[in-house]
């Protein structure tokens, strides 16, 4: 196993511990100031940061167990800035750097004090993904607060499009901060790559047997539909996509042409995996992927405008595909290397974070395409329809991810093992 670089991010020296407790005291004071001033968002963020930083010291009853002082400084910068200057440009960027720092502290604590194992590169990826996911959750929570309690965090009198634009800018800041933090933390890992100390390390319990059991198939076993019938239904949807593409070419509808072309290409991805990488997918999974692409294309052809819930259904279905892919890849990495071990509950949480992060990237892509099309006077291939629509998309992304992550251990086991075999050569 490679050096445990994550272990170097907990420093048990007296000087680091003293600095850490001073920072914790300052943050507690600032949290009190925020709650007295009615700034409940910053009170919640500061309180969570303090709880996460102090959790190991409290749990182990050892006041010397503190994250390294550099991470504590990163967490403190936006909180101090928000207290001193209320809200500035620095706060908007720095808060997500602080989120990334807190995410790294959480990753280190999980790795250091539980059975979970993460390589340093996996931990960095988790930090970036968590930063984007927190941006999604934070904005959804503020929107819910506005709707339920009459606050004005997002719905502050601006138009739907203006509020959505502000949210997209917030997502851009989160993306920049996440990747910036990823690069900085990677350098930081390399500079502080030391072993785990005996005082805080915990024994790793033996991992459960990772041998694959025969995986059931969702459609054949649960719905009593034969693989042959499922394959025919898949081919019918591919044929319908081909017809839609031809229709778009005839009427010169750019939106239909682009969406049908991309969807049709996606439906042939399983065949590409089987031919070039010897990774066959069972017919039910191919049907699942094809249905997501097919329903989205129907929506872009007009059903999004006529059927209100169509967008929600396609987002949930597409998110479930992303979640399934993420589950299979991460589970394969888990099986392939001893440097990464994620128990089922941790893997479930990771998939939810992964899909939320992907949802943020997708919304930014839609925003960029929509804005570019408007500037050029073209019809947008992908379009947004206000902040309520974006929030709804993110919520249904999460719902689809939860379903896929729940079913993954039953229906994606074979795929994960085949991927692991490919990693092994």
C-alpha positions as CSV (number, residue, x, y, z in Angstrom):
1,X,0.0,0.0,0.0
2,X,1.3,3.5,-0.8
3,X,2.3,6.0,1.9
4,X,-0.7,7.2,3.9
5,X,-0.4,10.9,2.9
6,X,-3.8,11.7,4.5
7,X,-2.3,10.9,7.8
8,X,0.1,13.8,7.6
9,X,-2.8,16.3,7.7
10,X,-3.4,15.6,11.4
11,X,-0.7,17.3,13.6
12,X,-0.4,16.3,17.2
13,X,2.2,18.9,18.3
14,X,1.5,21.1,21.2
15,X,2.0,24.3,19.1
16,X,-0.5,23.2,16.4
17,X,-3.0,22.1,19.0
18,X,-2.7,25.5,20.8
19,X,-3.2,27.3,17.5
20,X,-6.2,25.1,16.7
21,X,-8.0,25.7,19.9
22,X,-7.4,29.4,19.6
23,X,-8.9,29.3,16.1
24,X,-11.9,27.2,17.4
25,X,-12.5,29.8,20.2
26,X,-12.4,32.7,17.7
27,X,-14.8,30.8,15.3
28,X,-17.2,30.2,18.2
29,X,-17.1,33.9,19.1
30,X,-17.8,34.8,15.5
31,X,-20.7,32.3,15.3
32,X,-22.2,33.9,18.3
33,X,-21.8,37.3,16.7
34,X,-23.5,36.1,13.5
35,X,-26.5,34.6,15.4
36,X,-26.9,37.8,17.4
37,X,-26.8,39.8,14.2
38,X,-29.4,37.6,12.5
39,X,-26.9,36.2,9.9
40,X,-28.1,32.6,10.3
41,X,-26.4,31.3,7.2
42,X,-23.0,32.2,8.5
43,X,-23.9,30.9,12.0
44,X,-24.7,27.5,10.6
45,X,-21.6,27.3,8.4
46,X,-19.3,28.5,11.3
47,X,-21.0,26.1,13.7
48,X,-20.5,23.1,11.4
49,X,-16.9,24.0,10.7
50,X,-16.1,24.2,14.5
51,X,-17.9,20.9,15.1
52,X,-16.0,19.1,12.3
53,X,-12.6,20.5,13.4
54,X,-13.1,19.5,17.1
55,X,-14.8,16.2,16.5
56,X,-11.6,14.0,16.6
57,X,-10.3,15.8,19.8
58,X,-13.6,15.3,21.5
59,X,-14.2,11.7,20.3
60,X,-10.7,10.6,21.3
61,X,-10.6,12.8,24.4
62,X,-7.2,14.1,23.3
63,X,-6.8,17.9,22.9
64,X,-3.7,17.5,20.8
65,X,-5.6,15.8,17.9
66,X,-6.2,18.8,15.6
67,X,-6.1,19.4,11.8
68,X,-3.0,21.2,10.6
69,X,-3.0,24.9,11.1
70,X,-3.0,25.7,7.3
71,X,-6.4,24.0,6.9
72,X,-7.8,26.0,9.8
73,X,-6.6,29.2,8.3
74,X,-8.4,28.4,5.0
75,X,-11.6,27.6,6.9
76,X,-11.4,30.9,8.9
77,X,-10.7,33.4,6.1
78,X,-14.2,33.8,4.7
79,X,-15.8,33.7,8.2
80,X,-13.6,36.5,9.4
81,X,-14.1,38.4,6.1
82,X,-17.9,38.0,6.4
83,X,-17.9,39.3,10.0
84,X,-15.6,42.3,9.3
85,X,-16.9,43.4,5.9
86,X,-20.4,41.7,5.8
87,X,-20.2,40.4,2.2
88,X,-17.5,41.1,-0.3
89,X,-16.2,39.6,-3.6
90,X,-13.5,37.8,-1.5
91,X,-16.2,36.2,0.6
92,X,-18.0,34.6,-2.4
93,X,-14.9,32.9,-3.6
94,X,-13.3,32.2,-0.3
95,X,-16.4,30.6,1.2
96,X,-16.1,27.7,-1.3
97,X,-12.4,27.4,-0.7
98,X,-13.4,27.0,3.0
99,X,-16.0,24.4,2.0
100,X,-13.2,22.5,0.2
101,X,-11.0,22.8,3.3
102,X,-13.7,21.5,5.5
103,X,-14.4,18.7,3.1
104,X,-10.7,17.8,3.2
105,X,-10.8,17.8,7.0
106,X,-13.8,15.5,6.9
107,X,-12.1,13.2,4.4
108,X,-9.0,13.0,6.6
109,X,-11.1,12.3,9.7
110,X,-13.1,9.5,7.9
111,X,-9.9,8.0,6.5
112,X,-8.0,8.4,9.8
113,X,-10.6,7.1,12.3
114,X,-12.8,4.7,10.4
115,X,-12.5,1.6,8.2
116,X,-12.8,3.8,5.1
117,X,-9.6,4.1,3.1
118,X,-8.8,6.7,0.4
119,X,-5.7,7.4,-1.6
120,X,-4.6,11.0,-1.8
121,X,-5.8,11.4,-5.4
122,X,-9.3,9.9,-4.5
123,X,-9.5,12.3,-1.5
124,X,-8.7,15.3,-3.8
125,X,-11.4,14.2,-6.2
126,X,-13.8,13.9,-3.2
127,X,-13.0,17.4,-2.1
128,X,-13.7,18.9,-5.6
129,X,-17.0,16.9,-5.9
130,X,-18.1,17.9,-2.4
131,X,-17.5,21.6,-3.0
132,X,-19.7,21.5,-6.1
133,X,-22.3,19.4,-4.3
134,X,-22.4,21.7,-1.3
135,X,-23.0,24.6,-3.7
136,X,-26.1,22.8,-5.0
137,X,-27.4,21.9,-1.5
138,X,-26.7,25.4,-0.2
139,X,-28.7,27.1,-3.0
140,X,-31.5,24.6,-2.7
141,X,-31.7,25.1,1.0
142,X,-31.8,28.9,0.6
143,X,-34.6,28.6,-2.0
144,X,-36.6,26.3,0.3
145,X,-36.1,28.8,3.1
146,X,-37.4,31.6,0.8
147,X,-40.5,29.6,-0.2
148,X,-41.3,28.2,3.3
149,X,-40.3,31.0,5.6
150,X,-40.4,34.1,3.5
151,X,-36.7,34.9,3.6
152,X,-35.1,36.6,0.7
153,X,-31.8,34.8,0.1
154,X,-32.6,33.9,-3.6
155,X,-36.2,35.0,-4.2
156,X,-35.5,38.6,-3.3
157,X,-37.8,40.3,-5.8
158,X,-35.7,39.8,-8.8
159,X,-37.1,38.0,-11.9
160,X,-36.7,34.3,-12.2
161,X,-34.0,34.7,-14.9
162,X,-32.1,37.3,-12.8
163,X,-32.1,35.0,-9.7
164,X,-31.1,32.1,-11.9
165,X,-28.2,34.0,-13.3
166,X,-27.0,34.9,-9.8
167,X,-27.1,31.2,-8.9
168,X,-25.1,30.3,-11.9
169,X,-22.5,32.8,-11.0
170,X,-22.4,31.2,-7.5
171,X,-21.9,27.8,-9.2
172,X,-19.1,29.3,-11.3
173,X,-17.4,30.5,-8.1
174,X,-17.8,27.1,-6.5
175,X,-16.3,25.4,-9.6
176,X,-13.3,27.7,-9.6
177,X,-12.8,27.3,-5.9
178,X,-13.2,23.5,-6.0
179,X,-10.6,23.0,-8.7
180,X,-8.3,25.6,-7.2
181,X,-8.5,23.9,-3.8
182,X,-7.9,20.5,-5.5
183,X,-4.6,21.8,-7.0
184,X,-3.5,23.4,-3.8
185,X,-4.4,20.4,-1.7
186,X,-2.5,18.1,-4.1
187,X,0.6,20.2,-3.6
188,X,-0.1,20.2,0.1
189,X,-0.4,16.5,0.3
190,X,3.0,16.1,-1.5
191,X,4.6,18.5,0.9
192,X,3.2,16.8,4.1
193,X,3.3,13.1,3.1
194,X,4.1,11.5,6.4
195,X,2.8,8.3,8.0
196,X,-0.1,7.9,10.4
197,X,0.7,8.4,14.0
198,X,0.3,5.5,16.4
199,X,-1.7,7.6,18.8
200,X,-4.7,8.3,16.5
201,X,-4.7,5.5,14.0
202,X,-7.3,2.8,14.5
203,X,-7.1,-0.8,13.4
204,X,-8.6,-1.6,10.1
205,X,-11.1,-4.4,10.3
206,X,-11.0,-7.1,7.6
207,X,-12.9,-6.1,4.5
208,X,-15.9,-8.2,3.7
209,X,-15.7,-10.8,1.0
210,X,-15.6,-9.0,-2.4
211,X,-16.5,-11.9,-4.5
212,X,-19.3,-11.2,-6.9
213,X,-22.6,-13.1,-6.5
214,X,-24.7,-13.6,-9.6
215,X,-26.4,-10.3,-10.1
216,X,-30.2,-10.2,-10.7
217,X,-31.6,-8.2,-13.6
218,X,-34.2,-5.6,-12.8
219,X,-36.4,-6.0,-15.8
220,X,-36.2,-9.8,-16.4
221,X,-36.4,-10.9,-12.8
222,X,-38.7,-8.2,-11.3
223,X,-41.0,-7.4,-14.2
224,X,-40.9,-10.9,-15.8
225,X,-39.9,-9.6,-19.3
226,X,-37.4,-11.6,-21.3
227,X,-34.1,-10.2,-22.5
228,X,-35.2,-10.7,-26.1
229,X,-38.2,-8.4,-25.5
230,X,-36.1,-5.8,-23.7
231,X,-33.6,-5.8,-26.6
232,X,-36.5,-5.3,-29.1
233,X,-37.8,-2.4,-27.1
234,X,-34.3,-0.9,-27.1
235,X,-34.0,-1.2,-30.8
236,X,-37.4,0.4,-31.3
237,X,-36.3,3.4,-29.3
238,X,-33.1,3.6,-31.4
239,X,-35.2,3.5,-34.6
240,X,-37.5,6.2,-33.3
241,X,-34.5,8.4,-32.5
242,X,-33.3,7.8,-36.1
243,X,-36.7,8.9,-37.4
244,X,-36.6,12.0,-35.2
245,X,-33.1,12.8,-36.6
246,X,-34.4,12.5,-40.1
247,X,-37.4,14.7,-39.3
248,X,-35.1,17.4,-37.8
249,X,-32.9,17.3,-41.0
250,X,-36.0,17.7,-43.2
251,X,-37.5,20.6,-41.3
252,X,-34.1,22.1,-40.4
253,X,-34.8,22.1,-36.7
254,X,-31.4,22.5,-35.1
255,X,-32.6,21.6,-31.6
256,X,-34.0,18.3,-32.8
257,X,-31.0,17.5,-34.9
258,X,-28.5,18.0,-32.2
259,X,-30.4,16.3,-29.4
260,X,-31.4,13.3,-31.6
261,X,-27.8,12.9,-32.9
262,X,-26.3,13.0,-29.4
263,X,-29.0,10.6,-28.0
264,X,-28.5,8.2,-30.8
265,X,-24.8,8.2,-30.3
266,X,-25.3,7.5,-26.6
267,X,-27.4,4.5,-27.3
268,X,-24.5,2.9,-29.2
269,X,-22.1,3.4,-26.3
270,X,-22.9,-0.1,-24.7
271,X,-22.0,-1.7,-28.0
272,X,-18.8,0.3,-28.1
273,X,-17.9,-0.9,-24.6
274,X,-18.6,-4.6,-25.5
275,X,-16.7,-4.4,-28.8
276,X,-13.6,-2.4,-27.8
277,X,-13.3,-3.1,-24.1
278,X,-15.0,-6.5,-23.7
279,X,-17.5,-5.0,-21.2
280,X,-20.9,-6.4,-22.1
281,X,-23.9,-4.8,-20.3
282,X,-27.0,-6.8,-19.6
283,X,-30.0,-5.8,-21.8
284,X,-31.8,-4.1,-18.9
285,X,-29.0,-1.7,-18.3
286,X,-28.8,-0.9,-22.1
287,X,-32.6,-0.3,-22.1
288,X,-32.2,2.0,-19.1
289,X,-29.6,4.1,-20.8
290,X,-31.5,4.2,-24.1
291,X,-34.8,5.2,-22.4
292,X,-33.1,8.2,-20.7
293,X,-31.7,9.4,-24.0
294,X,-35.0,8.7,-25.9
295,X,-37.2,10.5,-23.4
296,X,-34.9,13.6,-23.3
297,X,-35.1,13.8,-27.1
298,X,-38.9,13.6,-27.1
299,X,-38.9,16.4,-24.5
300,X,-36.6,18.6,-26.5
301,X,-38.9,18.0,-29.6
302,X,-41.8,19.6,-27.8
303,X,-43.0,17.5,-24.8
304,X,-41.1,19.7,-22.3
305,X,-43.5,22.5,-23.2
306,X,-46.7,20.5,-23.2
307,X,-46.1,18.1,-20.3
308,X,-45.0,19.9,-17.1
309,X,-43.5,16.9,-15.3
310,X,-41.6,15.6,-18.4
311,X,-38.5,17.6,-17.5
312,X,-38.5,16.3,-13.9
313,X,-38.8,12.7,-15.1
314,X,-36.0,13.0,-17.6
315,X,-33.7,14.7,-15.1
316,X,-34.3,11.9,-12.5
317,X,-33.7,9.2,-15.1
318,X,-30.6,10.9,-16.5
319,X,-29.3,11.4,-13.0
320,X,-29.8,7.7,-12.3
321,X,-27.7,6.8,-15.3
322,X,-24.9,9.1,-14.1
323,X,-25.2,7.6,-10.6
324,X,-25.1,4.1,-12.0
325,X,-21.9,4.9,-14.0
326,X,-20.3,6.5,-11.0
327,X,-21.2,3.6,-8.8
328,X,-19.8,1.0,-11.2
329,X,-16.5,2.9,-11.6
330,X,-15.9,3.7,-7.9
331,X,-16.9,0.2,-6.9
332,X,-14.4,-1.2,-9.5
333,X,-11.7,1.0,-8.1
334,X,-12.6,-0.2,-4.6
335,X,-12.2,-3.8,-5.8
336,X,-9.0,-3.1,-7.8
337,X,-6.8,-1.4,-5.1
338,X,-6.3,-1.7,-1.4
339,X,-5.7,2.0,-1.2
340,X,-9.4,2.7,-1.6
341,X,-12.2,1.0,0.5
342,X,-15.7,2.4,0.7
343,X,-18.3,0.6,2.8
344,X,-21.8,0.6,1.3
345,X,-23.1,3.6,3.3
346,X,-20.1,5.7,2.3
347,X,-20.4,4.6,-1.3
348,X,-24.1,5.6,-1.2
349,X,-23.2,9.1,0.1
350,X,-20.4,9.5,-2.4
351,X,-22.8,8.7,-5.3
352,X,-25.2,11.4,-4.1
353,X,-22.4,14.0,-3.9
354,X,-21.1,12.9,-7.3
355,X,-24.5,13.3,-9.0
356,X,-25.1,16.7,-7.3
357,X,-21.7,17.9,-8.5
358,X,-22.5,16.6,-12.0
359,X,-25.8,18.4,-11.8
360,X,-24.1,21.7,-11.1
361,X,-21.8,21.2,-14.1
362,X,-24.8,20.3,-16.3
363,X,-26.7,23.5,-15.2
364,X,-23.6,25.6,-16.0
365,X,-23.5,23.9,-19.4
366,X,-27.2,24.7,-20.0
367,X,-26.6,28.3,-18.9
368,X,-23.7,28.8,-21.2
369,X,-25.4,27.3,-24.2
370,X,-28.6,29.2,-23.5
371,X,-26.7,32.5,-23.1
372,X,-24.6,31.9,-26.2
373,X,-27.6,31.1,-28.3
374,X,-29.4,34.3,-27.2
375,X,-26.4,36.4,-28.1
376,X,-26.2,34.8,-31.5
377,X,-29.9,35.0,-32.1
378,X,-30.3,31.2,-32.4
379,X,-32.6,28.7,-30.8
380,X,-30.9,27.2,-27.7
381,X,-30.2,23.4,-27.9
382,X,-30.4,23.4,-24.1
383,X,-32.2,26.1,-22.3
384,X,-33.0,27.2,-18.7
385,X,-36.3,28.6,-17.6
386,X,-35.7,30.5,-14.3
387,X,-34.4,29.7,-10.9
388,X,-37.4,27.5,-9.9
389,X,-36.7,25.2,-12.9
390,X,-33.0,24.9,-11.9
391,X,-33.9,24.0,-8.3
392,X,-36.4,21.5,-9.5
393,X,-33.8,19.9,-11.8
394,X,-31.3,19.6,-8.9
395,X,-33.9,18.0,-6.6
396,X,-34.9,15.4,-9.2
397,X,-31.2,14.8,-9.9
398,X,-30.9,13.8,-6.3
399,X,-34.0,11.6,-6.3
400,X,-32.7,9.7,-9.4
401,X,-29.3,9.3,-7.8
402,X,-30.8,7.9,-4.6
403,X,-32.7,5.3,-6.5
404,X,-29.7,4.3,-8.6
405,X,-27.3,4.2,-5.6
406,X,-29.8,2.1,-3.7
407,X,-30.1,-0.5,-6.5
408,X,-26.5,-0.4,-7.4
409,X,-25.4,-3.1,-5.0
410,X,-27.9,-5.5,-6.5
411,X,-27.9,-4.7,-10.2
412,X,-24.4,-3.2,-11.0
413,X,-22.2,-5.8,-9.2
414,X,-21.3,-7.7,-12.4
415,X,-20.4,-4.5,-14.2
416,X,-18.2,-3.3,-11.4
417,X,-16.3,-6.7,-11.3
418,X,-15.8,-6.6,-15.0
419,X,-14.3,-3.1,-14.8
420,X,-12.1,-4.2,-11.9
421,X,-10.9,-7.1,-14.1
422,X,-10.0,-4.6,-16.9
423,X,-8.1,-2.5,-14.4
424,X,-6.1,-5.6,-13.4
425,X,-5.2,-6.1,-17.0
